[in-house]
Amino acid sequence: MNKETVSIIMPVYNGAKTIISSVESIIHQSYQDFVLYIIDDCSTDDTFSLINSRYKNNQKIRILRNKTNLGVAESRNYGIEMATGKYISFCDADDLWHEKKLERQIEVLNNKCVDVVCSNYYVIDNKRNIVGEVNAPHVINYRKMLMKNYIGNLTGIYNANKLGKFYQKKIGHEDYLMWLEIINKTNGAICIQDNLAYYMRSNNSLSGNKIKAAKWTWSIYREHLHLSFPKTLYYFLLYASNGVMKKITHSLLRRKETKK
């Protein structure tokens, strides 16, 4: 069997309500040289039976299942371990991709001297209404990534053949640390300045608790990247200020929508 060019990693736990839409947004990509690895983390709802009955004979989908509940990071790691593609990318079971996402990214990877590509993306609620968007600089280097997590996990793709595989640690902001490690090994990333994905923000998302998120970020700087205290404080203050500006921007956007 020929290896795919792109391996897409999708962990899921109790995602029966959203996973079909997420999978379909990948199946209908204009770029078709991919395999989607779905890793069911011992769901207690109908997730596994739903995806198994619908996609078990689909040659572009590999359905995996953890023996015990491991959490999102180790579920992604299982998919990464099984992946055979030149490039690795990610999509969670409640997120959506624009149909041209992979095509646009592969074009950049093939024509630019970069090994990491991401894009801007929309933020949606559980009714699929667009409630915001996340934008990043066109060029993202390691210093910029320390200031803010500019790579949305659902938009990032990297060259695993050249850089090797990167696994996620079982910590808060596991995706942020992984992309920091990847960018630190490259000459930076290119961010496509169009919204090519849709991130679903839920009320109980792990990243929604601001105090926890701040603690996780500090821990990444000090315990995992081993930055000095002055550098940690410097980047943490930048992270905090970016968070405040983000909150103000979202508030202004909501007011604008209310007035319409």
KATA-V772759 format. One record per pair of residues at least 6 apart in sequence whose C-alpha atoms are under 7 Angstrom apart, sorted by the first residue. I is the first residue (numbers start at 1). J is the second residue. Records with the same first field share a line. If there is no record, write none. Layout:
I = J  J
//
This chain:
3 = 84  85
4 = 33  34  35  84  85
5 = 33  34  85  86  87
6 = 33  34  35  85  86  87  88
7 = 34  35  36  83  84  85  87  88  89
8 = 35  36  37  88  89  90  91
9 = 36  37  38  76  79  80  89  90  91
10 = 37  38  39  76  90  91  92  93
11 = 38  39  40  72  75  76  92  93
12 = 39  40  41  92  93
13 = 40  41  42  43
14 = 43  44  45  47
15 = 47  93
16 = 45  46  47
18 = 93  94
19 = 93  94
22 = 93  94  95  96
25 = 96  97  98  99
26 = 97
28 = 99
29 = 99  100  102
30 = 99  100  103
31 = 102  103
34 = 60
35 = 60  61
36 = 60  61  62
37 = 61  62  63  79
38 = 62  63  64
39 = 63  64  65  75  79
40 = 48  64  65  66
41 = 65  66  69  70  71  75
42 = 65  66  68  69
55 = 61
73 = 168  169  170  174
74 = 170
77 = 167  168
86 = 159  160  161
87 = 157  158  159  160
88 = 157  158  159  160
89 = 156  157  158
90 = 153  154  156
91 = 154
92 = 154
94 = 200
95 = 198  199  200
96 = 197  198  199
97 = 196  197  198
98 = 196  197
101 = 196
105 = 117
109 = 115
114 = 187  189
115 = 158  159
116 = 157  158  159  189  190
117 = 156  157  158  189  190  191
118 = 151  155  156  157  190  191  192
119 = 155  191  192  193  194  195  196
120 = 134  135  136  192  193  194  195  196
121 = 133  134  135  195  196  197  198
122 = 130  132  133  134  195  197  198  199
123 = 130  131  132  133  198  199  200  201
124 = 130  131  132  198  199  200  201
125 = 131  200  201  202
126 = 200  202
132 = 250
136 = 150  191
137 = 191
138 = 190  191  192  193
139 = 188  189  190  191
140 = 188  189  190
141 = 183  188  189
142 = 180  183  184  188
145 = 180
146 = 235
147 = 235  238  239
148 = 239
149 = 176
153 = 175
155 = 197
166 = 178
167 = 178
168 = 174  175  178
172 = 216
173 = 216
177 = 220
183 = 189
207 = 213
218 = 236
221 = 227  232
222 = 232
//
